[in-house]
Amino acid sequence: AYSFALSKEESSINSMGQIFGSDSAAAGAALAPGQLATVIRTFDDLEKLSEINGLSLQEIQRRAAPGDDSWAFSGFLGRNQLFVDCLKQDWKTVHALGVTHVDLANGLRKFLKLSDEQFEKWVQMEFDRAELLPALKLSSERQEFAVFCGTTRGFQESIFMNNERPDSEENNTQFDADIYVFNKKLFSIGVELHFAVHSKMTCSQLDWVSRYGFYEGGDGNDYRLNPRWIVATLTGEVPQGAELDAHIAVLEAKVEALGPKKELAEGVYSLDRYEDEKRDRLAVQLANARGLKTPGYVPQPVDVPQSM
């Protein structure tokens, strides 16, 4: 069985979001044939997987699954979802999309180019979709994005860290900020990406994508980076058919996870009010997504929130 250890040569992000380090795949060089990621490289590696960074799959499952033993309040997987099953499902999806995990991670790394002065406020960005995902060889088309980065109250350590391997990059992977990326064409139907980063941009949840092809799991998990929605966000392609149905199911799960709306006094801002505003926004986005199944439907406008 394969043992996947990380070296200090794994790619990372500097304070302005520029990819550096000696990892040739993350730096833009072509991957070897059949290679999709930089640590778990191929489907063959994935089938033989028994540990990551010296951690057994059982230990990673314990840390990632929601529950009392989870390393995060809501976990990194869906309930009763296995870590390996989550990996395999997303690997198949990414292969079918005609891209690699490194392609998707590097496309999103473009949005990490934020200065300290741009934290806690919306930043407008424009990119050509052909630049964001060159592997798809798409025609040139500018896309408009809204990006928000806000710090959190504490640090989230990597579920792959191993104190017995102090030189591992995973032991230096801590997240204390969140980034939200919206393609303005798709925000009205709730296609939005949300992932964790270090506030100095030294590491991010995208490292898990490019190293292992791990996007987190669970339909109601806000940190789940569905590969299909990464492609949709970067290209501006509106989902159709089965993909739209799957997206509607995700929105429904998020609305259900928030529970019933609270009755709050005017002028009082709290976590409950934030969740009520989020629930209201999701409800309109869900209605718009359902409406796309009706020819001629005009989506209701959805305002980008002032903060996240």
Sequence and secondary structure as in RCSB ss.txt:
>XXXX:A:sequence
AYSFALSKEESSINSMGQIFGSDSAAAGAALAPGQLATVIRTFDDLEKLSEINGLSLQEIQRRAAPGDDSWAFSG
FLGRNQLFVDCLKQDWKTVHALGVTHVDLANGLRKFLKLSDEQFEKWVQMEFDRAELLPALKLSSERQEFAVFCG
TTRGFQESIFMNNERPDSEENNTQFDADIYVFNKKLFSIGVELHFAVHSKMTCSQLDWVSRYGFYEGGDGNDYRL
NPRWIVATLTGEVPQGAELDAHIAVLEAKVEALGPKKELAEGVYSLDRYEDEKRDRLAVQLANARGLKTPGYVPQ
PVDVPQSM
>XXXX:A:secstr
 EEE   TTS EE TT  EESS TTTTT    TT  SSSS SHHHHHTEEEETTEEHHHHHHHHSSSTT SSSS 
SS TT  HHHHHHHHHHHHHHHT  HHHHHHHHHGGG   GGGTTSEEEEEEEHHHH GGG     EEEEEEEEE
EEEEEEE TT  TT TT GGGG EEEEEEEEEETTTGGGT EEEEEE TTSS BTHHHHHHH      TT TT  
 HHHHHHHHH     HHHHHHHHHHHHHHHHHH S     TT   HHHHHHHHHHHHHHHHHHHHHTTSTT    
     S  
